[in-house]
Amino acid sequence: MMSFNMSAKRLTTWMSAAVRCVAIGGLVAALAGCGTVRSSDSKIVERPAQKIEAVRIDMMPNNAVRLEVQTTSYGAVLPAQQEANRVKGHERLQEFAKLISRDFRDRFPALAAPYGLTVSPTAPAILFAQITSAKIACYADCVMTVTLSVLLHDGKKTLWQFKVNFGQKNIWADIDDQMFDLAATEMLEAMKKDGMIGK
């Protein structure tokens, strides 16, 4: 899971978002922005001769994402509710796709900088990113998570693989920048741990 080896500024930002997810007096208060990383996994394919210092981002299409729909309901209402939740799942999947694409462009460079990694459209190394699966679990309302798969390629061969499952922690959570920051930090920590990047 995520290491908390981060700068004071980034820790303060993370905590300000996370504090909205606390329960006060037994009542859940101000729950928007409650993102979570459920799991992650990395694999070293080949260690680079030198640590990667710059990457360009290549967002792969999300046309064939496997969507799992889990509906808790009973009786004759189940088939109709299942289909309604499937539609809702595809709508939220598009929200996640837009979030990831936008934040890799707008937020990832600042998140990567403390790790000695820059983002450049002319970098020889490529970070391929794609949503490969998604799950929506519904009862009174729905919680959505996605799996983001990433390949680090040096222009000739794949060096590293990574998957992170993240999304809404509860039904009040917005699909927002904080979710991306959690997933991206999880990835950057894994890249550093595996010797792909790092000062």
N, CA and C atoms as a LAMMPS dump frame, in Angstrom:
ITEM: TIMESTEP
0
ITEM: NUMBER OF ATOMS
597
ITEM: BOX BOUNDS ff ff ff
-5.0000000000000000e+02 5.0000000000000000e+02
-5.0000000000000000e+02 5.0000000000000000e+02
-5.0000000000000000e+02 5.0000000000000000e+02
ITEM: ATOMS id mol type element x y z
1 1 1 N 0.837 -1.194 0
2 1 2 C 0 0 0
3 1 3 C 0.877 1.251 0
4 2 1 N 0.246 2.418 0.062
5 2 2 C 0.964 3.647 -0.172
6 2 3 C 1.933 3.968 0.954
7 3 1 N 3.16 4.323 0.564
8 3 2 C 4.133 4.803 1.537
9 3 3 C 3.868 6.279 1.81
10 4 1 N 4.116 6.724 3.04
11 4 2 C 3.87 8.11 3.384
12 4 3 C 5.172 8.899 3.429
13 5 1 N 6.145 8.483 2.618
14 5 2 C 7.386 9.214 2.482
15 5 3 C 7.166 10.349 1.483
16 6 1 N 6.572 11.435 1.939
17 6 2 C 6.212 12.525 1.051
18 6 3 C 6.568 13.851 1.705
19 7 1 N 6.623 14.894 0.888
20 7 2 C 6.974 16.209 1.405
21 7 3 C 5.885 16.727 2.329
22 8 1 N 6.26 17.698 3.17
23 8 2 C 5.287 18.262 4.111
24 8 3 C 4.126 18.899 3.374
25 9 1 N 4.418 19.564 2.25
26 9 2 C 3.356 20.223 1.491
27 9 3 C 2.382 19.204 0.935
28 10 1 N 2.903 18.104 0.361
29 10 2 C 2.039 17.085 -0.214
30 10 3 C 1.271 16.363 0.882
31 11 1 N 1.913 16.14 2.044
32 11 2 C 1.234 15.483 3.157
33 11 3 C 0.081 16.349 3.659
34 12 1 N 0.316 17.666 3.749
35 12 2 C -0.739 18.575 4.194
36 12 3 C -1.913 18.548 3.234
37 13 1 N -1.616 18.541 1.917
38 13 2 C -2.681 18.483 0.908
39 13 3 C -3.468 17.2 1.043
40 14 1 N -2.762 16.079 1.204
41 14 2 C -3.428 14.779 1.335
42 14 3 C -4.302 14.756 2.582
43 15 1 N -3.782 15.275 3.699
44 15 2 C -4.54 15.241 4.948
45 15 3 C -5.772 16.132 4.881
46 16 1 N -5.656 17.281 4.183
47 16 2 C -6.809 18.174 4.095
48 16 3 C -7.938 17.523 3.327
49 17 1 N -7.588 16.672 2.339
50 17 2 C -8.621 15.939 1.609
51 17 3 C -9.145 14.778 2.445
52 18 1 N -8.23 14.102 3.139
53 18 2 C -8.628 12.921 3.902
54 18 3 C -9.493 13.268 5.103
55 19 1 N -9.292 14.473 5.68
56 19 2 C -10.033 14.821 6.891
57 19 3 C -11.522 14.918 6.615
58 20 1 N -11.891 15.102 5.338
59 20 2 C -13.308 15.157 4.996
60 20 3 C -13.972 13.797 5.115
61 21 1 N -13.186 12.733 5.336
62 21 2 C -13.719 11.378 5.385
63 21 3 C -13.895 10.858 6.802
64 22 1 N -13.778 11.717 7.825
65 22 2 C -13.866 11.234 9.201
66 22 3 C -15.294 11.266 9.701
67 23 1 N -15.555 10.423 10.702
68 23 2 C -16.878 10.41 11.334
69 23 3 C -16.833 11.274 12.58
70 24 1 N -17.807 12.126 12.735
71 24 2 C -17.864 13.021 13.885
72 24 3 C -19.13 12.707 14.662
73 25 1 N -18.972 12.326 15.937
74 25 2 C -20.122 12.033 16.778
75 25 3 C -20.975 10.9 16.248
76 26 1 N -20.35 9.944 15.555
77 26 2 C -21.097 8.805 15.022
78 26 3 C -21.785 9.089 13.707
79 27 1 N -21.738 10.33 13.245
80 27 2 C -22.348 10.696 11.97
81 27 3 C -21.249 10.987 10.968
82 28 1 N -21.426 10.502 9.748
83 28 2 C -20.428 10.754 8.71
84 28 3 C -20.646 12.165 8.178
85 29 1 N -19.581 12.959 8.229
86 29 2 C -19.73 14.369 7.857
87 29 3 C -18.799 14.735 6.716
88 30 1 N -19.338 15.516 5.795
89 30 2 C -18.545 16.097 4.703
90 30 3 C -17.713 15.049 4.002
91 31 1 N -18.376 14.093 3.357
92 31 2 C -17.674 12.925 2.831
93 31 3 C -17.225 13.069 1.382
94 32 1 N -17.477 14.166 0.722
95 32 2 C -17.002 14.342 -0.648
96 32 3 C -15.482 14.298 -0.661
97 33 1 N -14.924 13.681 -1.69
98 33 2 C -13.484 13.605 -1.818
99 33 3 C -12.859 12.412 -1.14
100 34 1 N -13.652 11.392 -0.77
101 34 2 C -13.115 10.221 -0.081
102 34 3 C -12.67 9.175 -1.096
103 35 1 N -11.432 9.267 -1.516
104 35 2 C -10.884 8.277 -2.432
105 35 3 C -10.099 7.238 -1.669
106 36 1 N -9.836 6.114 -2.319
107 36 2 C -9.075 5.053 -1.668
108 36 3 C -8.306 4.247 -2.697
109 37 1 N -7.128 3.78 -2.308
110 37 2 C -6.384 2.788 -3.083
111 37 3 C -6.621 1.448 -2.422
112 38 1 N -7.244 0.528 -3.146
113 38 2 C -7.583 -0.774 -2.571
114 38 3 C -6.434 -1.774 -2.695
115 39 1 N -5.694 -1.711 -3.793
116 39 2 C -4.571 -2.632 -3.974
117 39 3 C -3.681 -2.113 -5.091
118 40 1 N -2.441 -2.583 -5.099
119 40 2 C -1.524 -2.261 -6.193
120 40 3 C -0.478 -3.357 -6.296
121 41 1 N 0.115 -3.453 -7.481
122 41 2 C 1.119 -4.489 -7.714
123 41 3 C 2.053 -4.019 -8.822
124 42 1 N 3.34 -4.261 -8.653
125 42 2 C 4.309 -3.876 -9.675
126 42 3 C 5.194 -5.061 -10.033
127 43 1 N 5.77 -5.006 -11.234
128 43 2 C 6.646 -6.079 -11.705
129 43 3 C 7.789 -5.476 -12.506
130 44 1 N 9.009 -5.808 -12.118
131 44 2 C 10.185 -5.38 -12.876
132 44 3 C 10.384 -6.357 -14.029
133 45 1 N 10.325 -5.865 -15.251
134 45 2 C 10.566 -6.702 -16.427
135 45 3 C 12.054 -6.693 -16.766
136 46 1 N 12.637 -5.511 -16.771
137 46 2 C 14.076 -5.372 -17.016
138 46 3 C 14.549 -4.065 -16.389
139 47 1 N 15.595 -4.144 -15.595
140 47 2 C 16.097 -2.93 -14.952
141 47 3 C 16.813 -2.062 -15.988
142 48 1 N 16.553 -0.756 -15.968
143 48 2 C 17.246 0.13 -16.907
144 48 3 C 18.704 0.306 -16.507
145 49 1 N 19.55 0.582 -17.495
146 49 2 C 20.959 0.829 -17.205
147 49 3 C 21.114 2.059 -16.318
148 50 1 N 20.246 3.048 -16.536
149 50 2 C 20.207 4.246 -15.708
150 50 3 C 18.759 4.52 -15.325
151 51 1 N 18.574 5.142 -14.188
152 51 2 C 17.219 5.466 -13.761
153 51 3 C 16.565 6.428 -14.758
154 52 1 N 15.27 6.239 -14.933
155 52 2 C 14.515 7.066 -15.864
156 52 3 C 14.326 8.456 -15.263
157 53 1 N 14.656 9.482 -16.034
158 53 2 C 14.548 10.857 -15.544
159 53 3 C 13.419 11.634 -16.212
160 54 1 N 12.943 11.148 -17.36
161 54 2 C 11.867 11.847 -18.07
162 54 3 C 11.007 10.831 -18.809
163 55 1 N 9.72 11.093 -18.847
164 55 2 C 8.784 10.229 -19.572
165 55 3 C 7.793 11.095 -20.345
166 56 1 N 7.211 10.493 -21.353
167 56 2 C 6.029 11.089 -21.958
168 56 3 C 4.857 10.156 -21.675
169 57 1 N 3.675 10.716 -21.568
170 57 2 C 2.487 9.958 -21.189
171 57 3 C 1.701 9.592 -22.438
172 58 1 N 1.337 8.339 -22.548
173 58 2 C 0.504 7.867 -23.66
174 58 3 C -0.731 7.201 -23.066
175 59 1 N -1.868 7.874 -23.152
176 59 2 C -3.123 7.319 -22.654
177 59 3 C -3.717 6.395 -23.706
178 60 1 N -3.883 5.131 -23.348
179 60 2 C -4.432 4.148 -24.271
180 60 3 C -5.959 4.202 -24.234
181 61 1 N -6.631 3.813 -25.342
182 61 2 C -8.105 3.837 -25.377
183 61 3 C -8.712 2.921 -24.32
184 62 1 N -9.894 3.291 -23.856
185 62 2 C -10.606 2.506 -22.84
186 62 3 C -11.851 1.852 -23.424
187 63 1 N -11.758 1.421 -24.678
188 63 2 C -12.942 0.93 -25.389
189 63 3 C -13.402 -0.444 -24.917
190 64 1 N -12.501 -1.25 -24.405
191 64 2 C -12.845 -2.641 -24.081
192 64 3 C -12.673 -2.935 -22.596
193 65 1 N -13.044 -1.993 -21.754
194 65 2 C -12.907 -2.172 -20.307
195 65 3 C -13.959 -3.158 -19.81
196 66 1 N -13.516 -4.134 -19.038
197 66 2 C -14.45 -5.097 -18.44
198 66 3 C -15.093 -4.457 -17.214
199 67 1 N -16.421 -4.308 -17.259
200 67 2 C -17.166 -3.689 -16.161
201 67 3 C -17.938 -4.754 -15.398
202 68 1 N -17.619 -4.912 -14.123
203 68 2 C -18.354 -5.827 -13.247
204 68 3 C -19.414 -5.035 -12.485
205 69 1 N -20.654 -5.524 -12.534
206 69 2 C -21.762 -4.865 -11.846
207 69 3 C -22.253 -5.773 -10.729
208 70 1 N -22.193 -5.282 -9.504
209 70 2 C -22.642 -6.044 -8.338
210 70 3 C -23.823 -5.31 -7.712
211 71 1 N -25.006 -5.925 -7.786
212 71 2 C -26.218 -5.299 -7.274
213 71 3 C -26.772 -6.111 -6.113
214 72 1 N -26.981 -5.459 -4.984
215 72 2 C -27.625 -6.094 -3.841
216 72 3 C -29.09 -5.68 -3.844
217 73 1 N -29.942 -6.599 -4.289
218 73 2 C -31.374 -6.337 -4.378
219 73 3 C -32.083 -7.676 -4.363
220 74 1 N -33.391 -7.653 -4.318
221 74 2 C -34.131 -8.897 -4.155
222 74 3 C -35.357 -8.92 -5.068
223 75 1 N -35.774 -10.144 -5.421
224 75 2 C -37.038 -10.337 -6.134
225 75 3 C -37 -9.845 -7.564
226 76 1 N -38.182 -9.487 -8.057
227 76 2 C -38.341 -9.135 -9.459
228 76 3 C -37.617 -7.851 -9.829
229 77 1 N -37.28 -7.023 -8.848
230 77 2 C -36.64 -5.747 -9.138
231 77 3 C -35.181 -5.92 -9.554
232 78 1 N -34.559 -7.057 -9.248
233 78 2 C -33.128 -7.245 -9.47
234 78 3 C -32.694 -7.049 -10.923
235 79 1 N -33.333 -7.697 -11.93
236 79 2 C -32.86 -7.515 -13.31
237 79 3 C -32.887 -6.059 -13.766
238 80 1 N -33.977 -5.353 -13.466
239 80 2 C -34.078 -3.95 -13.874
240 80 3 C -33.04 -3.095 -13.158
241 81 1 N -32.838 -3.359 -11.871
242 81 2 C -31.862 -2.589 -11.107
243 81 3 C -30.447 -2.876 -11.586
244 82 1 N -30.185 -4.129 -11.932
245 82 2 C -28.873 -4.509 -12.445
246 82 3 C -28.552 -3.745 -13.725
247 83 1 N -29.529 -3.64 -14.616
248 83 2 C -29.308 -2.931 -15.874
249 83 3 C -29.12 -1.435 -15.628
250 84 1 N -29.92 -0.873 -14.715
251 84 2 C -29.758 0.548 -14.383
252 84 3 C -28.374 0.82 -13.799
253 85 1 N -27.89 -0.095 -12.979
254 85 2 C -26.564 0.069 -12.392
255 85 3 C -25.467 -0.096 -13.438
256 86 1 N -25.714 -0.934 -14.436
257 86 2 C -24.743 -1.089 -15.524
258 86 3 C -24.592 0.235 -16.285
259 87 1 N -25.721 0.868 -16.563
260 87 2 C -25.686 2.167 -17.24
261 87 3 C -24.929 3.187 -16.387
262 88 1 N -25.23 3.194 -15.09
263 88 2 C -24.545 4.102 -14.172
264 88 3 C -23.048 3.813 -14.15
265 89 1 N -22.686 2.528 -14.201
266 89 2 C -21.281 2.151 -14.205
267 89 3 C -20.541 2.681 -15.416
268 90 1 N -21.161 2.588 -16.592
269 90 2 C -20.52 3.103 -17.804
270 90 3 C -20.388 4.625 -17.748
271 91 1 N -21.363 5.295 -17.153
272 91 2 C -21.272 6.749 -17.005
273 91 3 C -20.12 7.129 -16.086
274 92 1 N -19.994 6.417 -14.971
275 92 2 C -18.907 6.729 -14.034
276 92 3 C -17.55 6.34 -14.617
277 93 1 N -17.534 5.293 -15.429
278 93 2 C -16.287 4.903 -16.083
279 93 3 C -15.772 6.039 -16.959
280 94 1 N -16.672 6.716 -17.651
281 94 2 C -16.268 7.855 -18.472
282 94 3 C -15.738 8.994 -17.604
283 95 1 N -16.323 9.167 -16.422
284 95 2 C -15.817 10.182 -15.494
285 95 3 C -14.387 9.863 -15.075
286 96 1 N -14.137 8.587 -14.755
287 96 2 C -12.784 8.177 -14.372
288 96 3 C -11.813 8.377 -15.526
289 97 1 N -12.227 8.017 -16.744
290 97 2 C -11.351 8.156 -17.91
291 97 3 C -10.965 9.617 -18.131
292 98 1 N -11.939 10.514 -18.002
293 98 2 C -11.662 11.945 -18.164
294 98 3 C -10.747 12.448 -17.055
295 99 1 N -11.003 12.003 -15.827
296 99 2 C -10.177 12.406 -14.69
297 99 3 C -8.725 11.993 -14.894
298 100 1 N -8.503 10.74 -15.249
299 100 2 C -7.142 10.22 -15.392
300 100 3 C -6.414 10.918 -16.529
301 101 1 N -7.087 11.093 -17.661
302 101 2 C -6.471 11.764 -18.803
303 101 3 C -6.106 13.205 -18.462
304 102 1 N -7.029 13.919 -17.828
305 102 2 C -6.791 15.322 -17.479
306 102 3 C -5.685 15.462 -16.442
307 103 1 N -5.708 14.609 -15.415
308 103 2 C -4.762 14.777 -14.315
309 103 3 C -3.368 14.273 -14.65
310 104 1 N -3.242 13.317 -15.56
311 104 2 C -1.899 12.972 -16.039
312 104 3 C -1.279 14.182 -16.731
313 105 1 N -2.106 14.959 -17.404
314 105 2 C -1.612 16.159 -18.083
315 105 3 C -1.359 17.304 -17.108
316 106 1 N -2.316 17.554 -16.207
317 106 2 C -2.276 18.767 -15.394
318 106 3 C -1.636 18.593 -14.018
319 107 1 N -1.716 17.409 -13.43
320 107 2 C -1.275 17.22 -12.045
321 107 3 C -0.049 16.314 -11.912
322 108 1 N 0.088 15.346 -12.813
323 108 2 C 1.168 14.377 -12.669
324 108 3 C 2.556 15.009 -12.701
325 109 1 N 2.829 16.002 -13.565
326 109 2 C 4.18 16.584 -13.558
327 109 3 C 4.612 17.089 -12.183
328 110 1 N 3.709 17.744 -11.454
329 110 2 C 4.055 18.248 -10.118
330 110 3 C 4.216 17.111 -9.115
331 111 1 N 3.411 16.063 -9.244
332 111 2 C 3.542 14.916 -8.349
333 111 3 C 4.853 14.171 -8.594
334 112 1 N 5.286 14.116 -9.857
335 112 2 C 6.484 13.353 -10.225
336 112 3 C 7.777 14.089 -9.907
337 113 1 N 7.742 15.413 -9.877
338 113 2 C 8.964 16.208 -9.719
339 113 3 C 9.783 15.853 -8.477
340 114 1 N 9.171 15.648 -7.291
341 114 2 C 9.979 15.299 -6.116
342 114 3 C 10.713 13.965 -6.248
343 115 1 N 10.305 13.147 -7.204
344 115 2 C 10.955 11.852 -7.429
345 115 3 C 12.055 11.947 -8.492
346 116 1 N 12.348 13.159 -8.942
347 116 2 C 13.36 13.336 -9.971
348 116 3 C 12.881 12.954 -11.352
349 117 1 N 11.573 12.943 -11.55
350 117 2 C 10.988 12.551 -12.832
351 117 3 C 10.272 13.744 -13.451
352 118 1 N 10.583 14.025 -14.708
353 118 2 C 9.901 15.088 -15.431
354 118 3 C 9.044 14.482 -16.535
355 119 1 N 8.073 15.256 -16.978
356 119 2 C 7.194 14.838 -18.069
357 119 3 C 7.489 15.721 -19.271
358 120 1 N 7.825 15.08 -20.394
359 120 2 C 8.178 15.82 -21.604
360 120 3 C 7.649 15.084 -22.827
361 121 1 N 7.052 15.797 -23.779
362 121 2 C 6.543 15.137 -24.993
363 121 3 C 7.641 14.577 -25.881
364 122 1 N 8.899 14.945 -25.611
365 122 2 C 10.013 14.445 -26.42
366 122 3 C 10.853 13.396 -25.692
367 123 1 N 10.444 12.997 -24.489
368 123 2 C 11.208 11.996 -23.729
369 123 3 C 11.2 10.655 -24.459
370 124 1 N 12.326 9.94 -24.475
371 124 2 C 12.349 8.627 -25.128
372 124 3 C 11.552 7.571 -24.373
373 125 1 N 11.497 7.678 -23.058
374 125 2 C 10.741 6.702 -22.259
375 125 3 C 9.256 7.067 -22.275
376 126 1 N 8.426 6.036 -22.302
377 126 2 C 6.982 6.236 -22.42
378 126 3 C 6.28 5.55 -21.257
379 127 1 N 5.31 6.234 -20.692
380 127 2 C 4.441 5.663 -19.673
381 127 3 C 3.077 5.438 -20.319
382 128 1 N 2.795 4.182 -20.657
383 128 2 C 1.496 3.836 -21.231
384 128 3 C 0.517 3.601 -20.084
385 129 1 N -0.642 4.243 -20.122
386 129 2 C -1.638 4.105 -19.055
387 129 3 C -3.001 3.794 -19.655
388 130 1 N -3.714 2.882 -19.003
389 130 2 C -5.02 2.463 -19.523
390 130 3 C -5.863 1.878 -18.398
391 131 1 N -7.156 2.231 -18.372
392 131 2 C -8.096 1.553 -17.484
393 131 3 C -8.395 0.188 -18.089
394 132 1 N -8.147 -0.872 -17.324
395 132 2 C -8.337 -2.222 -17.865
396 132 3 C -9.54 -2.946 -17.281
397 133 1 N -10.027 -2.511 -16.125
398 133 2 C -11.236 -3.12 -15.567
399 133 3 C -11.881 -2.14 -14.602
400 134 1 N -13.159 -2.389 -14.313
401 134 2 C -13.904 -1.517 -13.41
402 134 3 C -14.966 -2.339 -12.7
403 135 1 N -15.339 -1.875 -11.515
404 135 2 C -16.39 -2.549 -10.754
405 135 3 C -17.283 -1.506 -10.102
406 136 1 N -18.597 -1.708 -10.231
407 136 2 C -19.551 -0.86 -9.531
408 136 3 C -20.388 -1.751 -8.623
409 137 1 N -20.388 -1.43 -7.338
410 137 2 C -21.127 -2.201 -6.337
411 137 3 C -22.239 -1.32 -5.787
412 138 1 N -23.477 -1.81 -5.875
413 138 2 C -24.634 -0.969 -5.552
414 138 3 C -25.55 -1.634 -4.532
415 139 1 N -26.007 -0.815 -3.614
416 139 2 C -27.088 -1.189 -2.699
417 139 3 C -28.054 -0.015 -2.673
418 140 1 N -27.978 0.849 -1.663
419 140 2 C -28.793 2.067 -1.681
420 140 3 C -28.277 3.026 -2.746
421 141 1 N -26.954 3.036 -2.91
422 141 2 C -26.304 3.794 -3.97
423 141 3 C -25.079 2.998 -4.38
424 142 1 N -24.242 3.569 -5.227
425 142 2 C -23.159 2.788 -5.834
426 142 3 C -21.781 3.329 -5.475
427 143 1 N -20.822 2.402 -5.407
428 143 2 C -19.413 2.722 -5.223
429 143 3 C -18.654 2.153 -6.41
430 144 1 N -17.814 2.974 -7.017
431 144 2 C -17.104 2.583 -8.238
432 144 3 C -15.602 2.569 -8.008
433 145 1 N -14.948 1.509 -8.49
434 145 2 C -13.489 1.444 -8.497
435 145 3 C -13.026 1.017 -9.878
436 146 1 N -11.801 1.411 -10.228
437 146 2 C -11.225 1.027 -11.515
438 146 3 C -9.816 0.497 -11.295
439 147 1 N -9.352 -0.297 -12.244
440 147 2 C -7.96 -0.742 -12.25
441 147 3 C -7.229 -0.019 -13.365
442 148 1 N -6.195 0.723 -12.989
443 148 2 C -5.351 1.426 -13.95
444 148 3 C -4.089 0.602 -14.163
445 149 1 N -3.839 0.224 -15.411
446 149 2 C -2.647 -0.549 -15.754
447 149 3 C -1.642 0.361 -16.456
448 150 1 N -0.371 0.237 -16.063
449 150 2 C 0.674 1.12 -16.578
450 150 3 C 1.859 0.28 -17.037
451 151 1 N 2.416 0.646 -18.185
452 151 2 C 3.655 0.055 -18.68
453 151 3 C 4.696 1.158 -18.819
454 152 1 N 5.911 0.913 -18.339
455 152 2 C 7.029 1.826 -18.562
456 152 3 C 7.893 1.229 -19.66
457 153 1 N 8.044 1.97 -20.742
458 153 2 C 8.74 1.499 -21.943
459 153 3 C 9.873 2.468 -22.248
460 154 1 N 11.046 1.952 -22.577
461 154 2 C 12.181 2.841 -22.833
462 154 3 C 12.308 3.249 -24.293
463 155 1 N 11.299 2.926 -25.095
464 155 2 C 11.34 3.217 -26.524
465 155 3 C 11.67 1.997 -27.351
466 156 1 N 12.21 0.961 -26.69
467 156 2 C 12.554 -0.288 -27.373
468 156 3 C 11.902 -1.497 -26.713
469 157 1 N 11.756 -1.452 -25.417
470 157 2 C 11.229 -2.613 -24.694
471 157 3 C 10.545 -2.16 -23.406
472 158 1 N 9.697 -3.044 -22.881
473 158 2 C 9.018 -2.779 -21.615
474 158 3 C 9.973 -3.021 -20.452
475 159 1 N 10.041 -2.068 -19.535
476 159 2 C 10.905 -2.18 -18.363
477 159 3 C 10.137 -2.562 -17.102
478 160 1 N 8.868 -2.141 -17.044
479 160 2 C 8.166 -2.21 -15.753
480 160 3 C 6.671 -2.229 -15.987
481 161 1 N 5.957 -2.979 -15.124
482 161 2 C 4.501 -3.057 -15.204
483 161 3 C 3.906 -2.719 -13.835
484 162 1 N 2.722 -2.116 -13.866
485 162 2 C 2.093 -1.694 -12.616
486 162 3 C 0.582 -1.702 -12.779
487 163 1 N -0.102 -2.109 -11.7
488 163 2 C -1.556 -2.021 -11.656
489 163 3 C -1.966 -1.451 -10.309
490 164 1 N -2.958 -0.579 -10.34
491 164 2 C -3.503 -0.028 -9.099
492 164 3 C -5.02 -0.008 -9.199
493 165 1 N -5.67 -0.512 -8.152
494 165 2 C -7.129 -0.484 -8.07
495 165 3 C -7.514 0.617 -7.087
496 166 1 N -8.273 1.58 -7.559
497 166 2 C -8.616 2.727 -6.716
498 166 3 C -9.982 3.274 -7.107
499 167 1 N -10.504 4.156 -6.258
500 167 2 C -11.787 4.765 -6.577
501 167 3 C -12.504 5.286 -5.357
502 168 1 N -13.829 5.16 -5.377
503 168 2 C -14.656 5.712 -4.312
504 168 3 C -14.575 4.845 -3.055
505 169 1 N -14.389 5.496 -1.92
506 169 2 C -14.338 4.78 -0.648
507 169 3 C -15.734 4.483 -0.129
508 170 1 N -16.682 5.354 -0.478
509 170 2 C -18.053 5.197 -0.015
510 170 3 C -18.984 5.903 -0.994
511 171 1 N -20.279 5.836 -0.743
512 171 2 C -21.256 6.356 -1.705
513 171 3 C -21.275 7.881 -1.764
514 172 1 N -20.648 8.546 -0.787
515 172 2 C -20.627 10.008 -0.796
516 172 3 C -19.428 10.568 -1.557
517 173 1 N -18.514 9.717 -1.945
518 173 2 C -17.25 10.182 -2.516
519 173 3 C -17.422 10.701 -3.939
520 174 1 N -16.809 11.834 -4.208
521 174 2 C -16.755 12.368 -5.561
522 174 3 C -15.624 11.688 -6.328
523 175 1 N -15.76 11.637 -7.634
524 175 2 C -14.67 11.185 -8.5
525 175 3 C -13.836 12.428 -8.784
526 176 1 N -12.749 12.606 -8.011
527 176 2 C -12.06 13.89 -8.024
528 176 3 C -10.547 13.74 -8.077
529 177 1 N -9.865 14.893 -8.075
530 177 2 C -8.412 14.917 -8.208
531 177 3 C -7.709 14.161 -7.094
532 178 1 N -8.292 14.149 -5.889
533 178 2 C -7.654 13.462 -4.771
534 178 3 C -7.497 11.975 -5.055
535 179 1 N -8.479 11.402 -5.749
536 179 2 C -8.38 9.987 -6.126
537 179 3 C -7.184 9.756 -7.04
538 180 1 N -7.034 10.632 -8.038
539 180 2 C -5.896 10.495 -8.946
540 180 3 C -4.588 10.646 -8.19
541 181 1 N -4.511 11.634 -7.294
542 181 2 C -3.271 11.861 -6.551
543 181 3 C -2.868 10.636 -5.739
544 182 1 N -3.835 9.976 -5.109
545 182 2 C -3.544 8.763 -4.348
546 182 3 C -2.979 7.673 -5.248
547 183 1 N -3.63 7.448 -6.4
548 183 2 C -3.187 6.395 -7.316
549 183 3 C -1.831 6.726 -7.927
550 184 1 N -1.632 7.985 -8.315
551 184 2 C -0.367 8.388 -8.928
552 184 3 C 0.781 8.299 -7.93
553 185 1 N 0.536 8.69 -6.683
554 185 2 C 1.571 8.587 -5.653
555 185 3 C 1.912 7.13 -5.369
556 186 1 N 0.898 6.278 -5.365
557 186 2 C 1.138 4.836 -5.201
558 186 3 C 2.058 4.326 -6.305
559 187 1 N 1.816 4.776 -7.533
560 187 2 C 2.635 4.355 -8.666
561 187 3 C 4.059 4.895 -8.561
562 188 1 N 4.207 6.162 -8.233
563 188 2 C 5.533 6.763 -8.124
564 188 3 C 6.356 6.118 -7.012
565 189 1 N 5.717 5.804 -5.896
566 189 2 C 6.421 5.116 -4.811
567 189 3 C 6.902 3.741 -5.267
568 190 1 N 6.072 3.04 -6.033
569 190 2 C 6.463 1.719 -6.538
570 190 3 C 7.603 1.837 -7.543
571 191 1 N 7.556 2.855 -8.406
572 191 2 C 8.641 3.074 -9.369
573 191 3 C 9.961 3.329 -8.647
574 192 1 N 9.892 4.112 -7.582
575 192 2 C 11.099 4.402 -6.806
576 192 3 C 11.605 3.148 -6.1
577 193 1 N 10.695 2.417 -5.471
578 193 2 C 11.074 1.199 -4.743
579 193 3 C 11.72 0.176 -5.677
580 194 1 N 11.21 0.088 -6.898
581 194 2 C 11.717 -0.892 -7.861
582 194 3 C 12.938 -0.402 -8.63
583 195 1 N 13.406 0.796 -8.317
584 195 2 C 14.634 1.293 -8.928
585 195 3 C 14.476 1.864 -10.317
586 196 1 N 13.255 2.201 -10.702
587 196 2 C 13.036 2.778 -12.028
588 196 3 C 13.342 4.274 -12.048
589 197 1 N 13.018 4.952 -10.955
590 197 2 C 13.233 6.391 -10.838
591 197 3 C 13.806 6.685 -9.462
592 198 1 N 14.155 7.947 -9.241
593 198 2 C 14.602 8.345 -7.904
594 198 3 C 15.91 9.088 -7.947
595 199 1 N 15.996 10.104 -7.09
596 199 2 C 17.218 10.897 -7.016
597 199 3 C 18.292 10.131 -6.267
